[in-house]
Amino acid sequence: MAYGSTTKILRVNLSSGSIETEYLSEEFYRLYPGGKALAGYILLNEIPPHTEPFAPENVLVLANGLLTGAPVSTATRYVVSARSPLTNGYGESEAGGFWGPELKMAGFEAIVVKGRAQEPVYLWIQDGVAEIRPAGHLWGRMTAEVQEAIRAELGDDKIRVLQIGIAGENLVRYAGITNDLRHFNGRNGMGAVMGSKKLRAIAVRGHQRYQSLAHDPETLLELGRKLSKSVRENPLSWDLQKRGTPGLVEPLTD
């Protein structure tokens, strides 16, 4: 067993409407343990040479790290990767928040999106099951409206919604992606790639818990408590606690 991992990747082809689940071996996951390593491997092996960033053949990967969802401070990160419309090379952008952990609790380490839908769609994932749903009624609307509409449509206000905005829909080359309206994948134009595929949002809901994936859940929980206390008490973290990411500006310019 690859501890900390569901070992499952969700593969979605928006051109054909197909959805498949790929199972990773423990040997593979030891070499490419999620996050950037897994996303980089997929892109390098599956994007055809000279692919244009907005072409259906571009591959969009959303991948969790090994500790994403663990009861450990800052263990919420996931990465979005594709060929970048800004650089025409490898592009990636990280974010935190609850969406990444929710994806793992829904049973998947990563989502690989290929192709392009004929009409706007969104992806709905719940406890190991995924479906492509129409999103024409969401296209052109503000992000807060879209999140509220998806939660109402699916009947659960705890659903985590990752989405592009109007900039992504219009292929603005620096467009980002947001989840829960406050966490952002802001680099390399990943929102524009998502928009080029006519994928407005990915909504996830999971009821699994990370402890069921851990080798030693009690030790991990205790380590998480110690790290959380250490982070709160360390003066280097105080600006981040009060200001968020802008708290890094002053120390990085000293």
NUVOLUM-346562 format. One record per residue (C-alpha): residue number from 1; x, y, z. Coordinates in nm, 2 decimals, padded with zeros to 4 digits. Layout:
<atoms>
[NUM; [X; Y; Z]]
...
</atoms>
This chain:
<atoms>
[1; [00.00; 00.00; 00.00]]
[2; [00.12; 00.35; -00.08]]
[3; [00.05; 00.52; 00.25]]
[4; [-00.09; 00.87; 00.23]]
[5; [-00.22; 00.80; -00.12]]
[6; [-00.55; 00.67; -00.27]]
[7; [-00.33; 00.57; -00.57]]
[8; [-00.62; 00.67; -00.80]]
[9; [-00.61; 00.92; -01.09]]
[10; [-00.93; 01.05; -01.25]]
[11; [-00.89; 01.08; -01.63]]
[12; [-01.14; 01.30; -01.81]]
[13; [-01.17; 01.35; -02.19]]
[14; [-01.40; 01.64; -02.26]]
[15; [-01.40; 01.58; -02.64]]
[16; [-01.54; 01.23; -02.60]]
[17; [-01.71; 01.27; -02.27]]
[18; [-01.53; 00.97; -02.12]]
[19; [-01.43; 00.93; -01.76]]
[20; [-01.18; 00.66; -01.64]]
[21; [-01.00; 00.57; -01.32]]
[22; [-00.63; 00.48; -01.34]]
[23; [-00.47; 00.30; -01.05]]
[24; [-00.10; 00.38; -00.97]]
[25; [00.13; 00.11; -00.85]]
[26; [00.32; 00.16; -00.52]]
[27; [00.65; 00.14; -00.72]]
[28; [00.54; 00.42; -00.95]]
[29; [00.42; 00.64; -00.66]]
[30; [00.75; 00.60; -00.48]]
[31; [00.92; 00.76; -00.78]]
[32; [00.65; 01.03; -00.85]]
[33; [00.48; 01.09; -00.51]]
[34; [00.21; 01.32; -00.62]]
[35; [00.20; 01.70; -00.67]]
[36; [00.46; 01.85; -00.90]]
[37; [00.64; 01.52; -00.96]]
[38; [00.33; 01.34; -01.07]]
[39; [00.20; 01.64; -01.28]]
[40; [00.54; 01.68; -01.45]]
[41; [00.56; 01.31; -01.54]]
[42; [00.22; 01.31; -01.70]]
[43; [00.28; 01.63; -01.90]]
[44; [00.62; 01.52; -02.03]]
[45; [00.48; 01.19; -02.14]]
[46; [00.14; 01.28; -02.27]]
[47; [00.15; 01.63; -02.44]]
[48; [00.24; 01.59; -02.81]]
[49; [00.54; 01.79; -02.93]]
[50; [00.46; 02.15; -03.04]]
[51; [00.11; 02.15; -02.89]]
[52; [-00.04; 02.49; -02.86]]
[53; [-00.16; 02.59; -02.51]]
[54; [-00.52; 02.64; -02.61]]
[55; [-00.54; 02.33; -02.83]]
[56; [-00.75; 02.04; -02.71]]
[57; [-00.44; 01.82; -02.70]]
[58; [-00.30; 02.03; -02.42]]
[59; [-00.32; 01.83; -02.09]]
[60; [-00.44; 01.99; -01.77]]
[61; [-00.33; 01.82; -01.45]]
[62; [-00.46; 01.89; -01.10]]
[63; [-00.25; 01.69; -00.85]]
[64; [-00.23; 01.66; -00.47]]
[65; [00.08; 01.61; -00.27]]
[66; [00.15; 01.31; -00.05]]
[67; [00.05; 01.50; 00.27]]
[68; [-00.24; 01.69; 00.12]]
[69; [-00.54; 01.65; 00.36]]
[70; [-00.32; 01.52; 00.65]]
[71; [-00.38; 01.67; 01.00]]
[72; [-00.06; 01.87; 00.97]]
[73; [-00.02; 02.25; 00.94]]
[74; [-00.01; 02.38; 00.58]]
[75; [-00.08; 02.03; 00.44]]
[76; [-00.34; 02.16; 00.19]]
[77; [-00.14; 02.22; -00.12]]
[78; [-00.22; 02.10; -00.47]]
[79; [-00.07; 02.20; -00.81]]
[80; [-00.23; 02.28; -01.14]]
[81; [-00.01; 02.22; -01.45]]
[82; [-00.03; 02.24; -01.83]]
[83; [00.15; 02.39; -02.12]]
[84; [00.14; 02.76; -02.03]]
[85; [-00.02; 03.02; -02.26]]
[86; [00.22; 03.28; -02.10]]
[87; [00.55; 03.11; -02.17]]
[88; [00.45; 02.83; -02.42]]
[89; [00.65; 02.60; -02.19]]
[90; [00.58; 02.40; -01.88]]
[91; [00.35; 02.58; -01.65]]
[92; [00.24; 02.52; -01.29]]
[93; [00.07; 02.70; -01.01]]
[94; [00.00; 02.60; -00.65]]
[95; [-00.28; 02.69; -00.41]]
[96; [-00.40; 02.59; -00.06]]
[97; [-00.75; 02.58; 00.09]]
[98; [-00.99; 02.29; 00.13]]
[99; [-01.03; 02.19; -00.23]]
[100; [-00.72; 01.97; -00.25]]
[101; [-00.79; 01.78; 00.07]]
[102; [-01.15; 01.74; -00.04]]
[103; [-01.04; 01.58; -00.37]]
[104; [-00.83; 01.33; -00.17]]
[105; [-01.12; 01.26; 00.06]]
[106; [-01.33; 01.20; -00.25]]
[107; [-01.09; 00.92; -00.35]]
[108; [-00.85; 01.08; -00.60]]
[109; [-00.49; 01.19; -00.60]]
[110; [-00.51; 01.38; -00.93]]
[111; [-00.74; 01.48; -01.22]]
[112; [-00.61; 01.46; -01.58]]
[113; [-00.82; 01.66; -01.83]]
[114; [-00.78; 01.63; -02.20]]
[115; [-00.98; 01.75; -02.50]]
[116; [-01.24; 02.03; -02.53]]
[117; [-01.61; 02.02; -02.46]]
[118; [-01.84; 02.14; -02.73]]
[119; [-02.04; 02.34; -02.47]]
[120; [-01.95; 02.47; -02.13]]
[121; [-01.94; 02.20; -01.86]]
[122; [-01.84; 02.14; -01.50]]
[123; [-01.70; 01.83; -01.34]]
[124; [-01.88; 01.68; -01.03]]
[125; [-01.68; 01.43; -00.81]]
[126; [-01.83; 01.26; -00.50]]
[127; [-01.68; 00.97; -00.31]]
[128; [-01.51; 00.80; -00.61]]
[129; [-01.78; 00.88; -00.87]]
[130; [-01.75; 01.15; -01.13]]
[131; [-01.98; 01.30; -01.40]]
[132; [-01.96; 01.58; -01.65]]
[133; [-02.25; 01.82; -01.61]]
[134; [-02.37; 02.11; -01.84]]
[135; [-02.25; 02.46; -01.74]]
[136; [-02.41; 02.68; -02.00]]
[137; [-02.62; 02.84; -01.72]]
[138; [-02.29; 02.92; -01.53]]
[139; [-02.09; 03.06; -01.82]]
[140; [-02.04; 03.44; -01.80]]
[141; [-02.14; 03.46; -01.44]]
[142; [-01.94; 03.59; -01.14]]
[143; [-01.75; 03.33; -00.93]]
[144; [-01.96; 03.38; -00.61]]
[145; [-02.28; 03.33; -00.81]]
[146; [-02.14; 03.01; -00.97]]
[147; [-02.03; 02.86; -00.64]]
[148; [-02.37; 02.93; -00.49]]
[149; [-02.55; 02.79; -00.80]]
[150; [-02.34; 02.46; -00.80]]
[151; [-02.40; 02.40; -00.43]]
[152; [-02.77; 02.46; -00.47]]
[153; [-02.79; 02.24; -00.78]]
[154; [-02.62; 01.95; -00.60]]
[155; [-02.79; 02.01; -00.27]]
[156; [-02.48; 02.04; -00.04]]
[157; [-02.34; 02.36; 00.09]]
[158; [-02.02; 02.18; 00.20]]
[159; [-01.91; 02.11; -00.16]]
[160; [-01.58; 02.26; -00.25]]
[161; [-01.58; 02.44; -00.58]]
[162; [-01.27; 02.51; -00.79]]
[163; [-01.34; 02.74; -01.09]]
[164; [-01.23; 02.99; -01.34]]
[165; [-01.38; 03.34; -01.38]]
[166; [-01.48; 03.55; -01.68]]
[167; [-01.11; 03.61; -01.76]]
[168; [-01.05; 03.23; -01.80]]
[169; [-01.36; 03.20; -02.01]]
[170; [-01.22; 03.46; -02.25]]
[171; [-00.87; 03.30; -02.26]]
[172; [-00.69; 03.59; -02.09]]
[173; [-00.34; 03.45; -02.09]]
[174; [-00.27; 03.52; -01.72]]
[175; [-00.61; 03.41; -01.59]]
[176; [-00.61; 03.22; -01.27]]
[177; [-00.82; 02.96; -01.09]]
[178; [-00.99; 03.00; -00.75]]
[179; [-01.13; 02.77; -00.49]]
[180; [-01.37; 02.87; -00.22]]
[181; [-01.34; 03.22; -00.36]]
[182; [-01.03; 03.29; -00.16]]
[183; [-00.75; 03.06; -00.26]]
[184; [-00.58; 03.11; -00.60]]
[185; [-00.37; 02.93; -00.86]]
[186; [-00.25; 03.26; -01.00]]
[187; [00.06; 03.18; -01.21]]
[188; [00.12; 03.08; -01.57]]
[189; [-00.24; 03.12; -01.70]]
[190; [-00.38; 02.79; -01.59]]
[191; [-00.73; 02.95; -01.58]]
[192; [-00.70; 03.02; -01.95]]
[193; [-00.61; 02.66; -02.03]]
[194; [-00.91; 02.55; -01.82]]
[195; [-01.13; 02.80; -02.01]]
[196; [-01.00; 02.68; -02.35]]
[197; [-01.14; 02.33; -02.26]]
[198; [-01.48; 02.50; -02.17]]
[199; [-01.45; 02.36; -01.82]]
[200; [-01.60; 02.62; -01.59]]
[201; [-01.56; 02.44; -01.25]]
[202; [-01.47; 02.12; -01.07]]
[203; [-01.69; 02.05; -00.76]]
[204; [-01.58; 01.79; -00.51]]
[205; [-01.72; 01.62; -00.20]]
[206; [-01.56; 01.34; -00.01]]
[207; [-01.63; 01.16; 00.32]]
[208; [-01.31; 00.96; 00.35]]
[209; [-01.05; 01.07; 00.61]]
[210; [-00.67; 01.09; 00.57]]
[211; [-00.62; 00.88; 00.88]]
[212; [-00.75; 00.58; 00.68]]
[213; [-00.46; 00.62; 00.44]]
[214; [-00.19; 00.68; 00.70]]
[215; [00.06; 00.42; 00.82]]
[216; [00.04; 00.54; 01.19]]
[217; [-00.26; 00.78; 01.23]]
[218; [-00.20; 00.85; 01.60]]
[219; [00.16; 00.94; 01.56]]
[220; [00.08; 01.16; 01.26]]
[221; [-00.20; 01.34; 01.46]]
[222; [00.04; 01.41; 01.75]]
[223; [00.31; 01.54; 01.51]]
[224; [00.04; 01.77; 01.36]]
[225; [-00.04; 01.91; 01.70]]
[226; [00.32; 01.98; 01.78]]
[227; [00.38; 02.15; 01.44]]
[228; [00.07; 02.36; 01.47]]
[229; [00.18; 02.49; 01.81]]
[230; [00.53; 02.55; 01.69]]
[231; [00.41; 02.75; 01.38]]
[232; [00.17; 02.97; 01.59]]
[233; [00.45; 03.05; 01.84]]
[234; [00.73; 03.12; 01.59]]
[235; [00.78; 03.50; 01.53]]
[236; [00.86; 03.43; 01.16]]
[237; [00.50; 03.32; 01.11]]
[238; [00.32; 03.61; 01.28]]
[239; [00.30; 03.83; 00.97]]
[240; [00.16; 03.54; 00.77]]
[241; [-00.10; 03.48; 01.04]]
[242; [-00.21; 03.84; 01.04]]
[243; [-00.18; 03.94; 00.68]]
[244; [-00.17; 03.61; 00.48]]
[245; [00.06; 03.59; 00.18]]
[246; [00.12; 03.97; 00.18]]
[247; [00.30; 03.91; 00.51]]
[248; [00.59; 03.77; 00.30]]
[249; [00.66; 04.10; 00.12]]
[250; [00.86; 04.28; 00.38]]
[251; [01.09; 03.99; 00.49]]
[252; [01.16; 03.90; 00.13]]
[253; [01.27; 04.26; 00.05]]
[254; [01.50; 04.30; 00.35]]
</atoms>
